[in-house]
Amino acid sequence: MAEWLTPKQAGERVQRHWRTITDACRSGELHGEQRAVNTSWRIEAACLDAWMRGTLCIHRHSNVTPIRRSA
C-alpha cells in the first residue's frame, strides 16, 4: 500500500517548505494528485523520494513533456 503525504508532511520529511512542495506539484516537477480543483495535494512517498534524488518516479516514464498540437 502506498504511503500518501500532505504537502506539509512531505516538506517536513525532506526539510523543504510546504509551499515549495505545492509549487513543484503544480508545475509538474513533482508528481502529486488532487481529488478536485482547489483541493489539497497528496504526494506519494516514493514520488517524493525520487524527486529528491532527481530521478523519475514510477508514474513518469520520461522527463520530456509532450508537445500539444492545436487542431
Secondary structure, DSSP 4 states (H G I P E B T S, - for coil): -PPEE-HHHHHHHHT--HHHHHHHHHHTSS--B-SSTTS--BEEHHHHHHHHHTS--TT-S-SPPPPPPP-
